[in-house]
Amino acid sequence: MATTITNLTSLISDLEASNSCAVMEPYSEVVMVVELTSMLQLFQLSDAIKLHERENLSTNDDCEIDQTNRSLSKYVSDCNTDCFWGRIDLRLKDFCAGNAKGESNENRSDGAFMLTYDNQEIIFKESDLEISENFNEVYICISKISPFARIAKRILLPLFCSTSIVSLIAVVILHALFRELQNLYGICLVGLSVTLMLQTVPSLILYLSDYVGLLFVAQAFGHYLWLCIYSWEVVIIYHVYRSLTVDFVANRINVVSIKRQAMYYVLFATGLPVPFVISGVICHFSAYDFSYNYFNYERLGTVIYLIYCLPVLFLTLIGLWLLFCCMSKIRQVRVNSTLQRRNVEFFFIALRLQLTLGLPWIVIIYGLLHDDPLNIPVEKTVNSLHGCFIMIAFFTTKKVRGLLKRKNVPTTESLKCGQDTPL
């Protein structure tokens, strides 16, 4: 059904016909390329097409249309364009509301147009316009993929993700081999590593493949894992702060206390994201303007703020506050020479983890707040190195470097059962 549309009436009829199809075509055959003779026709198109609400769709239509709901990133990335821009999704109601304005440039020999959107002037050709029907709302995708985005997707992203996965597996294996590392710090770091590994693998598969049959499940599960990662980071810095407290002697905890505390940490890290994910699922199946099928590319609406930005901001602020508390505790315990070395090691563990784990997420937050098409490949590339950052933070500790120098796995005589010493 890939057709070239030059007539406004035929475009509208084809869009309406696509809604009543019993079986939806594959995604690559559903996209309709629009060759416009002028930008005026685009404005006429935005006024002519009626945007229907999703609740008016029947159950069967929901299921059929849901099969075609996916990001245009892979389709667009394969386009042969020589323009150093990115990818922009525009709803036609943006044109109706006057948020996007365009005009034809008659002086250009290639017949290109100039679009002004978010105070940015974007020059594109007729063939760069794509119209796709999503939940009966028409989107216009201006496909401008930069060389960096193409290289990041085909080379850097698979390479970095594979390296991160191998790094995380190495961290987990090392914790299983050395008994000295099997403490609360080790449990927290293993939990963070496993969560990040579970988040990296499906994200890489979805980003590189065309299969979208379980896109909703993958995106909702990815949302849950992302919040779990932030929760584990807060758990780690909290345990460091708790270990720095004068009244708490970490290496005096018995086995029962370690298991109980570890259970509390696991429940917090895995349970905190649940209400936000449930809220997202409810909004996905309700009449709200939100869908997990486009979760990575949604504009910053109310739902995104409540289920994603708000918990991330809250956990980030808690982690920073605990880090400053650790700095104050370091000053207080320096007077005690017997605890000074242990607490200084605790503090540098916290500082190292916060720096190596927190810096990648600054790029993600920046990408959410600044709607630049080039942010998507940069964000995914930096985020794919998160596992490597964890391995660096782990392998640069004094205890781990000392254990790696040993030829044999240490026996139980090297550490009494139940001790909770820093890494």
C-alpha positions in Angstrom: 0.0 0.0 0.0 3.0 2.2 -0.3 1.6 5.0 -2.5 2.6 8.4 -3.7 -0.1 10.9 -2.9 -0.4 14.2 -4.8 -4.1 14.8 -4.3 -5.6 16.0 -1.0 -8.8 14.1 -1.5 -7.2 10.8 -2.3 -4.9 11.2 0.8 -7.9 11.6 3.1 -9.7 8.7 1.6 -6.7 6.5 1.9 -6.3 7.4 5.6 -9.9 6.6 6.2 -9.6 3.4 4.4 -6.6 2.3 6.4 -8.7 2.5 9.6 -11.2 0.0 8.3 -8.8 -2.6 7.1 -9.4 -6.0 8.6 -5.8 -6.9 8.6 -3.1 -4.2 8.9 -0.3 -4.3 6.5 3.4 -4.5 7.7 4.7 -1.2 8.8 6.9 -0.6 5.9 3.8 -0.8 3.6 1.6 1.4 5.7 3.7 4.6 5.6 2.5 6.9 2.9 5.0 9.3 1.3 3.5 12.6 0.5 4.9 14.8 -2.3 3.5 18.3 -1.7 3.5 20.9 -4.5 3.6 23.6 -1.9 3.5 24.2 1.8 0.0 25.7 1.4 -1.2 22.2 0.6 0.2 21.0 3.9 -1.8 23.6 5.8 -4.9 22.6 3.8 -4.2 19.0 4.7 -4.0 19.9 8.4 -7.4 21.7 8.2 -9.1 19.0 6.2 -8.3 15.9 8.2 -10.4 15.4 11.3 -8.6 14.1 14.3 -10.6 11.5 16.1 -10.3 10.6 19.8 -9.0 7.1 20.6 -12.1 6.2 22.7 -14.2 6.2 19.5 -12.2 3.2 18.1 -13.6 -0.3 18.5 -11.7 -3.0 20.3 -10.7 -4.7 17.1 -9.5 -1.4 15.6 -7.4 -0.9 18.7 -5.7 -4.2 18.3 -5.1 -3.8 14.6 -3.8 -0.2 14.9 -1.7 -1.2 17.9 0.3 -3.6 15.7 1.5 -0.7 13.5 2.3 1.7 16.4 6.0 2.0 16.5 8.7 4.6 16.2 9.7 5.8 12.8 13.3 5.8 13.8 14.4 2.6 12.0 12.5 3.5 8.8 13.9 7.0 8.8 17.4 6.0 9.6 17.5 3.9 6.4 16.6 7.0 4.3 19.4 8.3 2.1 19.7 11.9 3.2 22.7 14.1 3.2 21.3 16.7 5.6 22.9 17.0 9.1 19.7 17.3 11.0 17.7 14.6 12.9 14.3 13.2 13.3 11.2 15.4 14.1 7.6 14.2 14.7 4.9 16.7 14.2 1.2 16.3 14.8 -1.0 18.1 12.3 -2.7 19.9 15.2 0.7 21.7 15.7 0.2 23.2 12.3 -3.5 24.0 13.1 -2.5 25.7 16.4 0.2 27.7 14.6 3.1 26.0 16.5 4.8 25.1 13.3 5.0 27.4 10.2 6.4 26.7 6.8 6.9 28.4 3.5 8.2 27.4 0.1 11.5 28.6 -1.0 11.2 29.4 -4.7 14.8 30.4 -5.1 16.1 26.9 -4.3 16.8 24.8 -7.3 15.9 21.5 -5.5 12.4 22.8 -4.6 13.0 22.4 -0.9 10.9 24.0 1.9 11.8 25.7 5.1 9.9 24.8 8.3 10.1 26.9 11.4 9.4 24.8 14.5 10.5 25.6 18.1 12.4 28.6 16.8 14.5 26.4 14.5 14.6 26.7 10.8 14.7 23.3 9.1 15.1 23.0 5.4 13.8 19.8 3.8 12.7 18.3 0.5 9.3 17.0 -0.6 10.4 13.4 -0.3 11.4 13.9 3.3 7.8 14.2 4.4 6.1 11.1 5.7 2.6 10.8 7.1 1.7 7.9 9.4 -1.6 7.2 11.1 -1.3 6.6 14.8 -4.4 6.1 16.9 -6.3 8.0 14.2 -4.0 11.0 14.7 -1.9 12.0 11.8 1.8 12.5 12.4 4.2 14.2 10.0 7.8 12.9 10.2 10.5 15.1 8.7 13.2 12.5 8.1 16.6 14.1 8.5 19.1 11.7 9.9 22.6 12.9 10.5 25.7 10.8 9.8 26.4 10.5 13.5 22.9 9.0 14.1 23.5 6.5 11.3 27.0 5.5 12.7 25.7 5.4 16.3 22.9 3.0 15.4 24.8 0.6 13.1 28.2 0.6 14.8 28.6 2.4 18.2 25.3 1.3 19.9 25.7 -2.5 19.3 29.4 -2.3 20.2 28.9 -0.3 23.4 25.9 -2.3 24.5 27.8 -5.6 24.0 30.7 -4.2 26.0 28.4 -3.1 28.8 26.7 -6.5 29.0 30.1 -8.2 29.2 31.2 -5.8 31.9 28.1 -6.4 34.0 28.5 -10.1 33.7 32.1 -9.8 34.9 30.9 -7.8 37.9 28.3 -10.5 38.8 30.8 -13.4 38.3 33.4 -11.7 40.5 30.9 -11.3 43.3 30.0 -15.0 43.1 33.7 -16.0 43.2 35.0 -14.0 46.1 33.4 -14.4 49.5 34.8 -11.1 50.6 32.5 -9.3 48.2 29.4 -11.1 49.3 28.1 -8.4 51.6 25.4 -5.8 51.5 27.5 -3.6 49.2 27.9 -6.6 46.9 24.2 -7.4 47.0 23.3 -3.8 46.1 25.8 -3.7 43.3 24.7 -7.1 41.9 21.1 -5.9 42.0 22.0 -2.8 40.1 24.0 -4.7 37.5 21.3 -7.3 36.9 18.6 -4.6 36.5 20.8 -2.6 34.1 21.5 -5.8 32.1 17.8 -6.6 31.9 17.1 -3.1 30.7 20.0 -3.0 28.1 19.2 -6.3 26.3 15.6 -5.7 25.3 16.3 -2.1 24.5 19.0 -3.0 22.1 16.9 -5.7 20.5 13.9 -3.3 20.0 16.1 -0.5 18.7 17.9 -2.7 16.1 14.9 -4.9 15.0 11.6 -4.3 13.3 9.5 -6.6 15.6 6.9 -4.7 17.5 4.3 -7.3 18.5 5.2 -6.9 22.2 6.2 -3.2 22.0 3.8 -2.2 24.8 5.1 -4.9 27.1 8.8 -4.1 26.3 8.3 -0.3 26.9 6.4 -0.8 30.1 9.0 -3.2 31.4 11.7 -0.8 30.3 10.0 2.0 32.2 10.0 -0.2 35.3 13.6 -1.2 35.0 14.7 2.4 34.5 13.1 3.5 37.8 14.6 0.4 39.4 18.1 1.6 38.4 17.6 4.9 40.1 16.2 3.1 43.2 19.3 0.9 43.4 21.5 3.9 43.2 19.7 5.5 46.1 19.9 2.2 48.1 23.7 2.1 47.6 24.3 5.7 48.7 21.9 5.2 51.6 23.9 2.1 52.8 27.1 4.1 52.6 25.5 6.8 54.7 24.3 4.2 57.2 27.7 2.7 57.4 29.3 6.0 58.1 27.1 6.6 61.2 29.1 6.3 64.4 26.4 4.2 66.1 26.4 1.6 63.2 29.4 -0.7 63.0 29.2 -2.4 59.6 31.5 -5.3 60.3 29.6 -6.4 63.5 26.3 -7.3 61.7 25.3 -10.9 62.0 24.0 -13.0 59.2 20.4 -12.6 60.1 20.7 -8.8 60.1 22.4 -8.8 56.7 19.6 -10.9 55.2 16.9 -8.8 56.7 18.5 -5.5 55.6 19.2 -7.0 52.1 15.5 -7.9 51.9 14.5 -4.3 52.8 16.8 -2.9 50.1 15.5 -5.3 47.4 11.9 -4.5 48.3 12.5 -0.8 48.1 14.4 -0.9 44.8 11.9 -3.2 43.1 8.7 -2.0 44.7 9.1 1.8 44.4 8.6 1.9 40.6 5.5 -0.3 40.7 2.9 2.5 41.3 4.3 4.7 38.5 4.3 1.8 36.0 0.7 0.9 37.0 -0.3 4.5 36.4 1.3 4.5 33.0 -0.5 1.3 32.1 -3.8 2.8 33.1 -3.2 5.9 31.1 -2.1 3.8 28.1 -5.5 2.0 28.0 -7.5 5.1 28.9 -8.4 8.2 26.9 -5.3 10.1 27.9 -2.9 11.4 25.3 -0.2 8.9 26.2 1.0 5.6 24.8 3.8 3.2 25.8 4.2 2.5 22.1 5.7 6.0 21.8 7.1 6.2 25.3 10.7 7.2 24.2 9.4 9.9 21.9 6.5 11.4 23.8 6.6 15.1 24.4 6.8 16.3 28.0 3.2 16.1 28.9 1.5 15.8 32.2 1.6 12.0 32.2 5.4 11.9 31.4 6.1 14.3 34.2 4.1 12.3 36.8 5.2 8.8 36.0 8.8 9.4 34.8 10.3 12.8 35.4 8.9 13.3 38.9 10.2 10.0 40.4 13.5 10.4 38.6 13.9 13.9 40.0 12.9 12.8 43.5 15.4 9.9 43.6 18.2 12.0 42.1 17.7 14.7 44.8 17.6 12.0 47.5 20.9 10.6 46.2 22.5 14.0 46.2 21.3 14.8 49.7 22.7 11.5 51.0 26.0 12.2 49.3 26.3 15.5 51.1 25.4 13.8 54.4 28.2 11.3 53.8 30.6 14.2 53.3 29.5 15.7 56.7 29.9 12.3 58.4 33.4 12.0 57.0 34.4 15.2 58.8 32.8 14.0 62.1 34.5 10.6 62.2 38.0 11.8 61.3 38.6 12.4 65.0 38.4 8.7 65.6 41.6 7.2 64.3 40.3 3.6 64.5 37.3 4.3 62.2 39.0 6.9 59.9 40.4 4.5 57.3 37.2 2.4 57.0 35.0 5.5 56.7 37.2 7.2 54.2 37.0 4.1 52.1 33.2 4.1 52.4 33.1 7.7 51.3 35.2 7.2 48.2 33.1 4.2 47.3 30.0 6.4 47.4 31.7 9.2 45.5 33.0 6.9 42.8 29.7 5.2 42.3 27.7 8.5 42.2 30.0 10.0 39.6 30.2 7.0 37.4 26.5 6.1 37.6 25.2 9.7 37.7 26.9 11.3 34.8 25.2 9.2 32.0 21.8 10.2 33.3 22.6 13.9 33.0 22.6 13.4 29.3 19.2 11.7 29.5 17.7 14.5 31.6 19.1 17.0 29.2 17.6 15.2 26.2 14.2 15.2 27.9 14.3 18.9 28.6 15.7 19.9 25.2 13.8 18.6 22.2 16.7 18.3 19.7 16.6 15.4 17.2 20.3 14.7 17.7 19.7 14.0 21.4 18.2 10.6 20.7 21.4 9.0 19.2 23.6 10.8 21.7 21.5 9.7 24.6 21.3 6.1 23.5 25.0 5.9 22.8 26.1 7.4 26.2 23.5 5.3 28.1 24.8 2.1 26.4 28.1 2.7 28.3 26.5 2.6 31.7 27.6 -1.0 32.4 31.2 0.0 31.6 31.0 2.8 34.1 29.8 0.4 36.8 32.6 -2.0 36.1 35.1 0.9 36.3 33.7 2.0 39.6 33.9 -1.5 40.9 37.3 -2.6 39.6 39.1 0.5 40.8 38.4 -0.1 44.5 41.3 -1.2 46.6 39.8 -4.4 47.8 38.9 -5.6 44.3 42.3 -4.8 43.0 43.8 -6.8 45.9 41.6 -9.8 45.2 42.4 -9.8 41.5 46.1 -10.2 42.4 45.4 -13.5 44.0 45.8 -16.6 41.9 43.3 -18.7 43.8 39.8 -18.0 45.1 40.0 -17.1 48.8 38.7 -19.6 51.3 36.3 -18.9 54.2 39.2 -18.3 56.5 39.9 -15.0 54.8 36.7 -13.4 56.2 34.4 -14.3 58.9 30.8 -15.1 57.9 28.6 -12.0 58.1 31.2 -9.3 57.8 30.1 -6.2 55.8 33.3 -4.5 54.7 33.7 -2.0 51.9 34.6 -3.1 48.5 
